[in-house]
Amino acid sequence: MSTQAHWLDDKRNIKLLWRGFLVIFALTVAAGFFVDLHPHFEIESWFGFNAAYGFITCVLMIVGAKGLGLLLKRPDTHYERDEKHD
C-alpha cells in the first residue's frame, strides 16, 4: 500500500477546486445573457434556471445514490461467510 498522500488531501487543492467550480457555475449563469434558450415552460425563462436546475439535479442524484447504497449495502464479512460454507 502506498504511503504517498493523495492530491485531494491537500487543503490548497480543495480550495482551488471549489474556486474553479464557482467560476464554472458563474459562467454558466452568465451564459444566460448570451444564449436564446427557447423555453417551453414559464419557469425555464427565469434567469439562472438552467444552472440551478443542473445543480439541484446533481445534488438529488448524489443523495439518491447514498440512499440506494444504504439499502443495498452488505456487511464487510458478507463474502467470508460464503467461504466457510464451501
PDB file of N, CA, C and O in Angstrom:
ATOM      1  N   MET A   1       0.843  -1.178   0.000  1.00  0.00           N
ATOM      2  CA  MET A   1       0.000   0.000   0.000  1.00  0.00           C
ATOM      3  C   MET A   1       0.889   1.243   0.000  1.00  0.00           C
ATOM      4  O   MET A   1       1.889   1.295   0.716  1.00  0.00           O
ATOM      5  N   SER A   2       0.530   2.220  -0.787  1.00  0.00           N
ATOM      6  CA  SER A   2       1.324   3.438  -0.926  1.00  0.00           C
ATOM      7  C   SER A   2       1.126   4.357   0.277  1.00  0.00           C
ATOM      8  O   SER A   2       0.009   4.531   0.765  1.00  0.00           O
ATOM      9  N   THR A   3       2.223   4.940   0.744  1.00  0.00           N
ATOM     10  CA  THR A   3       2.150   5.879   1.865  1.00  0.00           C
ATOM     11  C   THR A   3       2.097   7.316   1.383  1.00  0.00           C
ATOM     12  O   THR A   3       2.043   8.246   2.189  1.00  0.00           O
ATOM     13  N   GLN A   4       2.114   7.500   0.069  1.00  0.00           N
ATOM     14  CA  GLN A   4       2.061   8.836  -0.504  1.00  0.00           C
ATOM     15  C   GLN A   4       0.683   9.451  -0.297  1.00  0.00           C
ATOM     16  O   GLN A   4      -0.332   8.766  -0.429  1.00  0.00           O
ATOM     17  N   ALA A   5       0.645  10.731   0.024  1.00  0.00           N
ATOM     18  CA  ALA A   5      -0.626  11.428   0.221  1.00  0.00           C
ATOM     19  C   ALA A   5      -1.318  11.640  -1.131  1.00  0.00           C
ATOM     20  O   ALA A   5      -0.665  11.886  -2.145  1.00  0.00           O
ATOM     21  N   HIS A   6      -2.612  11.542  -1.123  1.00  0.00           N
ATOM     22  CA  HIS A   6      -3.410  11.774  -2.325  1.00  0.00           C
ATOM     23  C   HIS A   6      -3.490  13.281  -2.578  1.00  0.00           C
ATOM     24  O   HIS A   6      -3.435  14.071  -1.635  1.00  0.00           O
ATOM     25  N   TRP A   7      -3.618  13.680  -3.839  1.00  0.00           N
ATOM     26  CA  TRP A   7      -3.630  15.111  -4.155  1.00  0.00           C
ATOM     27  C   TRP A   7      -4.849  15.814  -3.578  1.00  0.00           C
ATOM     28  O   TRP A   7      -4.822  17.031  -3.391  1.00  0.00           O
ATOM     29  N   LEU A   8      -5.923  15.075  -3.291  1.00  0.00           N
ATOM     30  CA  LEU A   8      -7.100  15.686  -2.673  1.00  0.00           C
ATOM     31  C   LEU A   8      -6.955  15.865  -1.163  1.00  0.00           C
ATOM     32  O   LEU A   8      -7.802  16.497  -0.531  1.00  0.00           O
ATOM     33  N   ASP A   9      -5.896  15.315  -0.582  1.00  0.00           N
ATOM     34  CA  ASP A   9      -5.656  15.506   0.844  1.00  0.00           C
ATOM     35  C   ASP A   9      -5.098  16.892   1.147  1.00  0.00           C
ATOM     36  O   ASP A   9      -5.149  17.339   2.293  1.00  0.00           O
ATOM     37  N   ASP A  10      -4.579  17.560   0.160  1.00  0.00           N
ATOM     38  CA  ASP A  10      -4.006  18.900   0.340  1.00  0.00           C
ATOM     39  C   ASP A  10      -5.123  19.940   0.322  1.00  0.00           C
ATOM     40  O   ASP A  10      -5.868  20.034  -0.654  1.00  0.00           O
ATOM     41  N   LYS A  11      -5.242  20.726   1.402  1.00  0.00           N
ATOM     42  CA  LYS A  11      -6.301  21.724   1.521  1.00  0.00           C
ATOM     43  C   LYS A  11      -6.223  22.784   0.426  1.00  0.00           C
ATOM     44  O   LYS A  11      -7.252  23.341   0.043  1.00  0.00           O
ATOM     45  N   ARG A  12      -5.046  23.069  -0.078  1.00  0.00           N
ATOM     46  CA  ARG A  12      -4.917  24.062  -1.154  1.00  0.00           C
ATOM     47  C   ARG A  12      -5.594  23.569  -2.430  1.00  0.00           C
ATOM     48  O   ARG A  12      -6.213  24.350  -3.153  1.00  0.00           O
ATOM     49  N   ASN A  13      -5.474  22.275  -2.702  1.00  0.00           N
ATOM     50  CA  ASN A  13      -6.115  21.717  -3.894  1.00  0.00           C
ATOM     51  C   ASN A  13      -7.638  21.738  -3.769  1.00  0.00           C
ATOM     52  O   ASN A  13      -8.344  21.987  -4.746  1.00  0.00           O
ATOM     53  N   ILE A  14      -8.134  21.477  -2.566  1.00  0.00           N
ATOM     54  CA  ILE A  14      -9.580  21.518  -2.343  1.00  0.00           C
ATOM     55  C   ILE A  14     -10.094  22.942  -2.548  1.00  0.00           C
ATOM     56  O   ILE A  14     -11.127  23.151  -3.185  1.00  0.00           O
ATOM     57  N   LYS A  15      -9.374  23.910  -2.008  1.00  0.00           N
ATOM     58  CA  LYS A  15      -9.767  25.310  -2.172  1.00  0.00           C
ATOM     59  C   LYS A  15      -9.730  25.707  -3.647  1.00  0.00           C
ATOM     60  O   LYS A  15     -10.607  26.432  -4.118  1.00  0.00           O
ATOM     61  N   LEU A  16      -8.733  25.241  -4.366  1.00  0.00           N
ATOM     62  CA  LEU A  16      -8.615  25.530  -5.795  1.00  0.00           C
ATOM     63  C   LEU A  16      -9.779  24.897  -6.578  1.00  0.00           C
ATOM     64  O   LEU A  16     -10.319  25.521  -7.491  1.00  0.00           O
ATOM     65  N   LEU A  17     -10.158  23.679  -6.231  1.00  0.00           N
ATOM     66  CA  LEU A  17     -11.293  23.024  -6.879  1.00  0.00           C
ATOM     67  C   LEU A  17     -12.592  23.795  -6.632  1.00  0.00           C
ATOM     68  O   LEU A  17     -13.377  23.998  -7.557  1.00  0.00           O
ATOM     69  N   TRP A  18     -12.820  24.225  -5.388  1.00  0.00           N
ATOM     70  CA  TRP A  18     -14.027  24.991  -5.078  1.00  0.00           C
ATOM     71  C   TRP A  18     -14.079  26.282  -5.885  1.00  0.00           C
ATOM     72  O   TRP A  18     -15.125  26.644  -6.425  1.00  0.00           O
ATOM     73  N   ARG A  19     -12.963  26.960  -5.962  1.00  0.00           N
ATOM     74  CA  ARG A  19     -12.921  28.208  -6.737  1.00  0.00           C
ATOM     75  C   ARG A  19     -13.205  27.936  -8.212  1.00  0.00           C
ATOM     76  O   ARG A  19     -13.928  28.696  -8.857  1.00  0.00           O
ATOM     77  N   GLY A  20     -12.642  26.863  -8.742  1.00  0.00           N
ATOM     78  CA  GLY A  20     -12.889  26.500 -10.130  1.00  0.00           C
ATOM     79  C   GLY A  20     -14.352  26.167 -10.378  1.00  0.00           C
ATOM     80  O   GLY A  20     -14.923  26.579 -11.388  1.00  0.00           O
ATOM     81  N   PHE A  21     -14.963  25.421  -9.457  1.00  0.00           N
ATOM     82  CA  PHE A  21     -16.381  25.086  -9.597  1.00  0.00           C
ATOM     83  C   PHE A  21     -17.254  26.336  -9.534  1.00  0.00           C
ATOM     84  O   PHE A  21     -18.227  26.450 -10.280  1.00  0.00           O
ATOM     85  N   LEU A  22     -16.916  27.265  -8.656  1.00  0.00           N
ATOM     86  CA  LEU A  22     -17.683  28.511  -8.558  1.00  0.00           C
ATOM     87  C   LEU A  22     -17.546  29.353  -9.824  1.00  0.00           C
ATOM     88  O   LEU A  22     -18.512  29.980 -10.259  1.00  0.00           O
ATOM     89  N   VAL A  23     -16.363  29.371 -10.412  1.00  0.00           N
ATOM     90  CA  VAL A  23     -16.164  30.107 -11.671  1.00  0.00           C
ATOM     91  C   VAL A  23     -16.996  29.474 -12.789  1.00  0.00           C
ATOM     92  O   VAL A  23     -17.640  30.179 -13.565  1.00  0.00           O
ATOM     93  N   ILE A  24     -16.978  28.151 -12.865  1.00  0.00           N
ATOM     94  CA  ILE A  24     -17.776  27.458 -13.885  1.00  0.00           C
ATOM     95  C   ILE A  24     -19.261  27.722 -13.671  1.00  0.00           C
ATOM     96  O   ILE A  24     -19.994  27.941 -14.635  1.00  0.00           O
ATOM     97  N   PHE A  25     -19.712  27.705 -12.421  1.00  0.00           N
ATOM     98  CA  PHE A  25     -21.116  27.996 -12.115  1.00  0.00           C
ATOM     99  C   PHE A  25     -21.469  29.422 -12.527  1.00  0.00           C
ATOM    100  O   PHE A  25     -22.519  29.654 -13.127  1.00  0.00           O
ATOM    101  N   ALA A  26     -20.597  30.377 -12.207  1.00  0.00           N
ATOM    102  CA  ALA A  26     -20.853  31.777 -12.571  1.00  0.00           C
ATOM    103  C   ALA A  26     -20.891  31.941 -14.091  1.00  0.00           C
ATOM    104  O   ALA A  26     -21.730  32.676 -14.610  1.00  0.00           O
ATOM    105  N   LEU A  27     -19.996  31.267 -14.804  1.00  0.00           N
ATOM    106  CA  LEU A  27     -20.001  31.332 -16.264  1.00  0.00           C
ATOM    107  C   LEU A  27     -21.271  30.707 -16.853  1.00  0.00           C
ATOM    108  O   LEU A  27     -21.798  31.190 -17.855  1.00  0.00           O
ATOM    109  N   THR A  28     -21.751  29.643 -16.230  1.00  0.00           N
ATOM    110  CA  THR A  28     -22.987  29.011 -16.689  1.00  0.00           C
ATOM    111  C   THR A  28     -24.174  29.948 -16.515  1.00  0.00           C
ATOM    112  O   THR A  28     -25.028  30.048 -17.395  1.00  0.00           O
ATOM    113  N   VAL A  29     -24.226  30.633 -15.381  1.00  0.00           N
ATOM    114  CA  VAL A  29     -25.308  31.588 -15.140  1.00  0.00           C
ATOM    115  C   VAL A  29     -25.175  32.769 -16.100  1.00  0.00           C
ATOM    116  O   VAL A  29     -26.173  33.227 -16.657  1.00  0.00           O
ATOM    117  N   ALA A  30     -23.955  33.265 -16.298  1.00  0.00           N
ATOM    118  CA  ALA A  30     -23.733  34.415 -17.186  1.00  0.00           C
ATOM    119  C   ALA A  30     -24.047  34.073 -18.641  1.00  0.00           C
ATOM    120  O   ALA A  30     -24.396  34.960 -19.420  1.00  0.00           O
ATOM    121  N   ALA A  31     -23.929  32.806 -19.014  1.00  0.00           N
ATOM    122  CA  ALA A  31     -24.222  32.402 -20.388  1.00  0.00           C
ATOM    123  C   ALA A  31     -25.689  32.644 -20.738  1.00  0.00           C
ATOM    124  O   ALA A  31     -26.039  32.744 -21.913  1.00  0.00           O
ATOM    125  N   GLY A  32     -26.545  32.739 -19.720  1.00  0.00           N
ATOM    126  CA  GLY A  32     -27.955  33.011 -19.948  1.00  0.00           C
ATOM    127  C   GLY A  32     -28.193  34.342 -20.643  1.00  0.00           C
ATOM    128  O   GLY A  32     -29.225  34.522 -21.289  1.00  0.00           O
ATOM    129  N   PHE A  33     -27.258  35.278 -20.523  1.00  0.00           N
ATOM    130  CA  PHE A  33     -27.379  36.573 -21.190  1.00  0.00           C
ATOM    131  C   PHE A  33     -27.145  36.465 -22.696  1.00  0.00           C
ATOM    132  O   PHE A  33     -27.668  37.273 -23.464  1.00  0.00           O
ATOM    133  N   PHE A  34     -26.380  35.494 -23.112  1.00  0.00           N
ATOM    134  CA  PHE A  34     -25.922  35.414 -24.497  1.00  0.00           C
ATOM    135  C   PHE A  34     -26.587  34.315 -25.325  1.00  0.00           C
ATOM    136  O   PHE A  34     -26.368  34.242 -26.534  1.00  0.00           O
ATOM    137  N   VAL A  35     -27.391  33.466 -24.699  1.00  0.00           N
ATOM    138  CA  VAL A  35     -27.979  32.320 -25.392  1.00  0.00           C
ATOM    139  C   VAL A  35     -29.498  32.461 -25.379  1.00  0.00           C
ATOM    140  O   VAL A  35     -30.094  32.733 -24.337  1.00  0.00           O
ATOM    141  N   ASP A  36     -30.116  32.275 -26.536  1.00  0.00           N
ATOM    142  CA  ASP A  36     -31.570  32.260 -26.621  1.00  0.00           C
ATOM    143  C   ASP A  36     -32.031  30.843 -26.324  1.00  0.00           C
ATOM    144  O   ASP A  36     -31.777  29.938 -27.119  1.00  0.00           O
ATOM    145  N   LEU A  37     -32.705  30.628 -25.197  1.00  0.00           N
ATOM    146  CA  LEU A  37     -32.962  29.287 -24.698  1.00  0.00           C
ATOM    147  C   LEU A  37     -34.249  28.648 -25.214  1.00  0.00           C
ATOM    148  O   LEU A  37     -34.391  27.432 -25.085  1.00  0.00           O
ATOM    149  N   HIS A  38     -35.182  29.381 -25.782  1.00  0.00           N
ATOM    150  CA  HIS A  38     -36.459  28.869 -26.269  1.00  0.00           C
ATOM    151  C   HIS A  38     -37.184  28.051 -25.200  1.00  0.00           C
ATOM    152  O   HIS A  38     -37.369  26.846 -25.373  1.00  0.00           O
ATOM    153  N   PRO A  39     -37.593  28.674 -24.111  1.00  0.00           N
ATOM    154  CA  PRO A  39     -38.228  27.916 -23.017  1.00  0.00           C
ATOM    155  C   PRO A  39     -39.595  27.361 -23.415  1.00  0.00           C
ATOM    156  O   PRO A  39     -40.350  27.996 -24.151  1.00  0.00           O
ATOM    157  N   HIS A  40     -39.893  26.178 -22.918  1.00  0.00           N
ATOM    158  CA  HIS A  40     -41.196  25.546 -23.145  1.00  0.00           C
ATOM    159  C   HIS A  40     -42.160  25.903 -22.019  1.00  0.00           C
ATOM    160  O   HIS A  40     -43.369  25.976 -22.237  1.00  0.00           O
ATOM    161  N   PHE A  41     -41.636  26.122 -20.828  1.00  0.00           N
ATOM    162  CA  PHE A  41     -42.441  26.462 -19.661  1.00  0.00           C
ATOM    163  C   PHE A  41     -41.970  27.803 -19.116  1.00  0.00           C
ATOM    164  O   PHE A  41     -40.833  28.210 -19.355  1.00  0.00           O
ATOM    165  N   GLU A  42     -42.835  28.484 -18.391  1.00  0.00           N
ATOM    166  CA  GLU A  42     -42.518  29.811 -17.854  1.00  0.00           C
ATOM    167  C   GLU A  42     -41.294  29.780 -16.926  1.00  0.00           C
ATOM    168  O   GLU A  42     -40.461  30.685 -16.959  1.00  0.00           O
ATOM    169  N   ILE A  43     -41.196  28.747 -16.112  1.00  0.00           N
ATOM    170  CA  ILE A  43     -40.095  28.665 -15.150  1.00  0.00           C
ATOM    171  C   ILE A  43     -38.736  28.591 -15.860  1.00  0.00           C
ATOM    172  O   ILE A  43     -37.726  29.036 -15.315  1.00  0.00           O
ATOM    173  N   GLU A  44     -38.712  28.037 -17.056  1.00  0.00           N
ATOM    174  CA  GLU A  44     -37.457  27.925 -17.801  1.00  0.00           C
ATOM    175  C   GLU A  44     -36.935  29.284 -18.266  1.00  0.00           C
ATOM    176  O   GLU A  44     -35.758  29.406 -18.606  1.00  0.00           O
ATOM    177  N   SER A  45     -37.776  30.285 -18.286  1.00  0.00           N
ATOM    178  CA  SER A  45     -37.343  31.609 -18.721  1.00  0.00           C
ATOM    179  C   SER A  45     -36.745  32.428 -17.573  1.00  0.00           C
ATOM    180  O   SER A  45     -36.229  33.521 -17.808  1.00  0.00           O
ATOM    181  N   TRP A  46     -36.804  31.928 -16.352  1.00  0.00           N
ATOM    182  CA  TRP A  46     -36.213  32.637 -15.217  1.00  0.00           C
ATOM    183  C   TRP A  46     -34.699  32.676 -15.378  1.00  0.00           C
ATOM    184  O   TRP A  46     -34.090  31.732 -15.881  1.00  0.00           O
ATOM    185  N   PHE A  47     -34.105  33.781 -14.942  1.00  0.00           N
ATOM    186  CA  PHE A  47     -32.654  33.932 -15.014  1.00  0.00           C
ATOM    187  C   PHE A  47     -31.970  32.916 -14.105  1.00  0.00           C
ATOM    188  O   PHE A  47     -32.314  32.804 -12.929  1.00  0.00           O
ATOM    189  N   GLY A  48     -31.015  32.187 -14.637  1.00  0.00           N
ATOM    190  CA  GLY A  48     -30.242  31.213 -13.866  1.00  0.00           C
ATOM    191  C   GLY A  48     -30.949  29.891 -13.634  1.00  0.00           C
ATOM    192  O   GLY A  48     -30.447  29.051 -12.887  1.00  0.00           O
ATOM    193  N   PHE A  49     -32.103  29.683 -14.255  1.00  0.00           N
ATOM    194  CA  PHE A  49     -32.857  28.448 -14.021  1.00  0.00           C
ATOM    195  C   PHE A  49     -32.058  27.215 -14.413  1.00  0.00           C
ATOM    196  O   PHE A  49     -32.002  26.250 -13.650  1.00  0.00           O
ATOM    197  N   ASN A  50     -31.439  27.230 -15.588  1.00  0.00           N
ATOM    198  CA  ASN A  50     -30.723  26.041 -16.062  1.00  0.00           C
ATOM    199  C   ASN A  50     -29.558  25.668 -15.157  1.00  0.00           C
ATOM    200  O   ASN A  50     -29.327  24.486 -14.901  1.00  0.00           O
ATOM    201  N   ALA A  51     -28.826  26.654 -14.673  1.00  0.00           N
ATOM    202  CA  ALA A  51     -27.715  26.371 -13.760  1.00  0.00           C
ATOM    203  C   ALA A  51     -28.236  25.821 -12.434  1.00  0.00           C
ATOM    204  O   ALA A  51     -27.686  24.858 -11.898  1.00  0.00           O
ATOM    205  N   ALA A  52     -29.296  26.434 -11.906  1.00  0.00           N
ATOM    206  CA  ALA A  52     -29.869  25.965 -10.642  1.00  0.00           C
ATOM    207  C   ALA A  52     -30.470  24.572 -10.799  1.00  0.00           C
ATOM    208  O   ALA A  52     -30.324  23.724  -9.919  1.00  0.00           O
ATOM    209  N   TYR A  53     -31.146  24.339 -11.923  1.00  0.00           N
ATOM    210  CA  TYR A  53     -31.744  23.031 -12.180  1.00  0.00           C
ATOM    211  C   TYR A  53     -30.660  21.948 -12.257  1.00  0.00           C
ATOM    212  O   TYR A  53     -30.823  20.864 -11.698  1.00  0.00           O
ATOM    213  N   GLY A  54     -29.578  22.240 -12.936  1.00  0.00           N
ATOM    214  CA  GLY A  54     -28.481  21.282 -13.025  1.00  0.00           C
ATOM    215  C   GLY A  54     -27.856  20.992 -11.674  1.00  0.00           C
ATOM    216  O   GLY A  54     -27.549  19.841 -11.363  1.00  0.00           O
ATOM    217  N   PHE A  55     -27.665  22.031 -10.869  1.00  0.00           N
ATOM    218  CA  PHE A  55     -27.084  21.856  -9.542  1.00  0.00           C
ATOM    219  C   PHE A  55     -28.001  21.031  -8.640  1.00  0.00           C
ATOM    220  O   PHE A  55     -27.551  20.099  -7.973  1.00  0.00           O
ATOM    221  N   ILE A  56     -29.284  21.377  -8.623  1.00  0.00           N
ATOM    222  CA  ILE A  56     -30.235  20.661  -7.768  1.00  0.00           C
ATOM    223  C   ILE A  56     -30.366  19.205  -8.221  1.00  0.00           C
ATOM    224  O   ILE A  56     -30.453  18.303  -7.388  1.00  0.00           O
ATOM    225  N   THR A  57     -30.380  18.974  -9.522  1.00  0.00           N
ATOM    226  CA  THR A  57     -30.462  17.607 -10.033  1.00  0.00           C
ATOM    227  C   THR A  57     -29.242  16.796  -9.617  1.00  0.00           C
ATOM    228  O   THR A  57     -29.367  15.631  -9.242  1.00  0.00           O
ATOM    229  N   CYS A  58     -28.076  17.402  -9.681  1.00  0.00           N
ATOM    230  CA  CYS A  58     -26.846  16.715  -9.275  1.00  0.00           C
ATOM    231  C   CYS A  58     -26.890  16.358  -7.792  1.00  0.00           C
ATOM    232  O   CYS A  58     -26.522  15.247  -7.409  1.00  0.00           O
ATOM    233  N   VAL A  59     -27.336  17.285  -6.963  1.00  0.00           N
ATOM    234  CA  VAL A  59     -27.445  17.025  -5.524  1.00  0.00           C
ATOM    235  C   VAL A  59     -28.428  15.887  -5.263  1.00  0.00           C
ATOM    236  O   VAL A  59     -28.151  15.004  -4.451  1.00  0.00           O
ATOM    237  N   LEU A  60     -29.572  15.902  -5.945  1.00  0.00           N
ATOM    238  CA  LEU A  60     -30.560  14.836  -5.760  1.00  0.00           C
ATOM    239  C   LEU A  60     -30.032  13.480  -6.211  1.00  0.00           C
ATOM    240  O   LEU A  60     -30.347  12.464  -5.592  1.00  0.00           O
ATOM    241  N   MET A  61     -29.238  13.444  -7.272  1.00  0.00           N
ATOM    242  CA  MET A  61     -28.640  12.174  -7.707  1.00  0.00           C
ATOM    243  C   MET A  61     -27.657  11.648  -6.665  1.00  0.00           C
ATOM    244  O   MET A  61     -27.607  10.443  -6.416  1.00  0.00           O
ATOM    245  N   ILE A  62     -26.887  12.525  -6.065  1.00  0.00           N
ATOM    246  CA  ILE A  62     -25.933  12.104  -5.038  1.00  0.00           C
ATOM    247  C   ILE A  62     -26.664  11.577  -3.819  1.00  0.00           C
ATOM    248  O   ILE A  62     -26.302  10.528  -3.286  1.00  0.00           O
ATOM    249  N   VAL A  63     -27.700  12.299  -3.365  1.00  0.00           N
ATOM    250  CA  VAL A  63     -28.474  11.864  -2.205  1.00  0.00           C
ATOM    251  C   VAL A  63     -29.163  10.525  -2.508  1.00  0.00           C
ATOM    252  O   VAL A  63     -29.189   9.634  -1.660  1.00  0.00           O
ATOM    253  N   GLY A  64     -29.715  10.390  -3.710  1.00  0.00           N
ATOM    254  CA  GLY A  64     -30.349   9.126  -4.094  1.00  0.00           C
ATOM    255  C   GLY A  64     -29.364   7.971  -4.131  1.00  0.00           C
ATOM    256  O   GLY A  64     -29.688   6.864  -3.699  1.00  0.00           O
ATOM    257  N   ALA A  65     -28.161   8.218  -4.644  1.00  0.00           N
ATOM    258  CA  ALA A  65     -27.140   7.167  -4.691  1.00  0.00           C
ATOM    259  C   ALA A  65     -26.703   6.760  -3.286  1.00  0.00           C
ATOM    260  O   ALA A  65     -26.473   5.581  -3.017  1.00  0.00           O
ATOM    261  N   LYS A  66     -26.591   7.741  -2.394  1.00  0.00           N
ATOM    262  CA  LYS A  66     -26.238   7.415  -0.996  1.00  0.00           C
ATOM    263  C   LYS A  66     -27.337   6.567  -0.359  1.00  0.00           C
ATOM    264  O   LYS A  66     -27.048   5.585   0.326  1.00  0.00           O
ATOM    265  N   GLY A  67     -28.597   6.944  -0.584  1.00  0.00           N
ATOM    266  CA  GLY A  67     -29.708   6.171  -0.041  1.00  0.00           C
ATOM    267  C   GLY A  67     -29.760   4.768  -0.614  1.00  0.00           C
ATOM    268  O   GLY A  67     -30.005   3.808   0.118  1.00  0.00           O
ATOM    269  N   LEU A  68     -29.533   4.637  -1.911  1.00  0.00           N
ATOM    270  CA  LEU A  68     -29.507   3.325  -2.545  1.00  0.00           C
ATOM    271  C   LEU A  68     -28.348   2.490  -2.013  1.00  0.00           C
ATOM    272  O   LEU A  68     -28.472   1.278  -1.839  1.00  0.00           O
ATOM    273  N   GLY A  69     -27.220   3.150  -1.757  1.00  0.00           N
ATOM    274  CA  GLY A  69     -26.077   2.444  -1.179  1.00  0.00           C
ATOM    275  C   GLY A  69     -26.392   1.891   0.199  1.00  0.00           C
ATOM    276  O   GLY A  69     -25.959   0.790   0.540  1.00  0.00           O
ATOM    277  N   LEU A  70     -27.145   2.647   0.998  1.00  0.00           N
ATOM    278  CA  LEU A  70     -27.533   2.157   2.324  1.00  0.00           C
ATOM    279  C   LEU A  70     -28.485   0.971   2.212  1.00  0.00           C
ATOM    280  O   LEU A  70     -28.428   0.039   3.014  1.00  0.00           O
ATOM    281  N   LEU A  71     -29.348   1.016   1.224  1.00  0.00           N
ATOM    282  CA  LEU A  71     -30.325  -0.051   1.033  1.00  0.00           C
ATOM    283  C   LEU A  71     -29.653  -1.337   0.539  1.00  0.00           C
ATOM    284  O   LEU A  71     -30.030  -2.430   0.962  1.00  0.00           O
ATOM    285  N   LEU A  72     -28.680  -1.220  -0.336  1.00  0.00           N
ATOM    286  CA  LEU A  72     -28.039  -2.386  -0.941  1.00  0.00           C
ATOM    287  C   LEU A  72     -26.755  -2.820  -0.253  1.00  0.00           C
ATOM    288  O   LEU A  72     -26.136  -3.802  -0.663  1.00  0.00           O
ATOM    289  N   LYS A  73     -26.354  -2.115   0.769  1.00  0.00           N
ATOM    290  CA  LYS A  73     -25.082  -2.360   1.451  1.00  0.00           C
ATOM    291  C   LYS A  73     -25.047  -3.751   2.084  1.00  0.00           C
ATOM    292  O   LYS A  73     -26.031  -4.205   2.669  1.00  0.00           O
ATOM    293  N   ARG A  74     -23.927  -4.400   1.961  1.00  0.00           N
ATOM    294  CA  ARG A  74     -23.698  -5.695   2.582  1.00  0.00           C
ATOM    295  C   ARG A  74     -22.646  -5.535   3.681  1.00  0.00           C
ATOM    296  O   ARG A  74     -21.789  -4.655   3.595  1.00  0.00           O
ATOM    297  N   PRO A  75     -22.706  -6.375   4.705  1.00  0.00           N
ATOM    298  CA  PRO A  75     -21.687  -6.283   5.758  1.00  0.00           C
ATOM    299  C   PRO A  75     -20.298  -6.612   5.215  1.00  0.00           C
ATOM    300  O   PRO A  75     -20.168  -7.291   4.197  1.00  0.00           O
ATOM    301  N   ASP A  76     -19.270  -6.131   5.896  1.00  0.00           N
ATOM    302  CA  ASP A  76     -17.889  -6.372   5.459  1.00  0.00           C
ATOM    303  C   ASP A  76     -17.546  -7.859   5.423  1.00  0.00           C
ATOM    304  O   ASP A  76     -16.666  -8.274   4.669  1.00  0.00           O
ATOM    305  N   THR A  77     -18.218  -8.643   6.214  1.00  0.00           N
ATOM    306  CA  THR A  77     -17.923 -10.079   6.296  1.00  0.00           C
ATOM    307  C   THR A  77     -18.834 -10.908   5.386  1.00  0.00           C
ATOM    308  O   THR A  77     -18.891 -12.129   5.534  1.00  0.00           O
ATOM    309  N   HIS A  78     -19.528 -10.289   4.470  1.00  0.00           N
ATOM    310  CA  HIS A  78     -20.502 -10.985   3.620  1.00  0.00           C
ATOM    311  C   HIS A  78     -19.864 -12.140   2.839  1.00  0.00           C
ATOM    312  O   HIS A  78     -20.424 -13.236   2.807  1.00  0.00           O
ATOM    313  N   TYR A  79     -18.716 -11.917   2.217  1.00  0.00           N
ATOM    314  CA  TYR A  79     -18.083 -12.957   1.410  1.00  0.00           C
ATOM    315  C   TYR A  79     -17.326 -13.971   2.258  1.00  0.00           C
ATOM    316  O   TYR A  79     -17.098 -15.097   1.814  1.00  0.00           O
ATOM    317  N   GLU A  80     -16.940 -13.595   3.452  1.00  0.00           N
ATOM    318  CA  GLU A  80     -16.273 -14.546   4.340  1.00  0.00           C
ATOM    319  C   GLU A  80     -17.224 -15.661   4.749  1.00  0.00           C
ATOM    320  O   GLU A  80     -16.799 -16.802   4.931  1.00  0.00           O
ATOM    321  N   ARG A  81     -18.507 -15.342   4.897  1.00  0.00           N
ATOM    322  CA  ARG A  81     -19.485 -16.376   5.254  1.00  0.00           C
ATOM    323  C   ARG A  81     -19.624 -17.410   4.130  1.00  0.00           C
ATOM    324  O   ARG A  81     -19.788 -18.599   4.400  1.00  0.00           O
ATOM    325  N   ASP A  82     -19.557 -16.959   2.870  1.00  0.00           N
ATOM    326  CA  ASP A  82     -19.665 -17.877   1.738  1.00  0.00           C
ATOM    327  C   ASP A  82     -18.491 -18.837   1.696  1.00  0.00           C
ATOM    328  O   ASP A  82     -18.662 -20.001   1.335  1.00  0.00           O
ATOM    329  N   GLU A  83     -17.310 -18.378   2.055  1.00  0.00           N
ATOM    330  CA  GLU A  83     -16.119 -19.234   2.026  1.00  0.00           C
ATOM    331  C   GLU A  83     -16.200 -20.323   3.090  1.00  0.00           C
ATOM    332  O   GLU A  83     -15.663 -21.412   2.888  1.00  0.00           O
ATOM    333  N   LYS A  84     -16.860 -20.056   4.217  1.00  0.00           N
ATOM    334  CA  LYS A  84     -16.976 -21.036   5.289  1.00  0.00           C
ATOM    335  C   LYS A  84     -17.889 -22.190   4.881  1.00  0.00           C
ATOM    336  O   LYS A  84     -17.700 -23.319   5.335  1.00  0.00           O
ATOM    337  N   HIS A  85     -18.878 -21.916   4.030  1.00  0.00           N
ATOM    338  CA  HIS A  85     -19.821 -22.949   3.618  1.00  0.00           C
ATOM    339  C   HIS A  85     -19.259 -23.862   2.535  1.00  0.00           C
ATOM    340  O   HIS A  85     -19.812 -24.937   2.303  1.00  0.00           O
ATOM    341  N   ASP A  86     -18.178 -23.468   1.865  1.00  0.00           N
ATOM    342  CA  ASP A  86     -17.598 -24.288   0.789  1.00  0.00           C
ATOM    343  C   ASP A  86     -16.812 -25.447   1.313  1.00  0.00           C
ATOM    344  O   ASP A  86     -16.265 -26.226   0.532  1.00  0.00           O
TER     345      ASP A  86
END
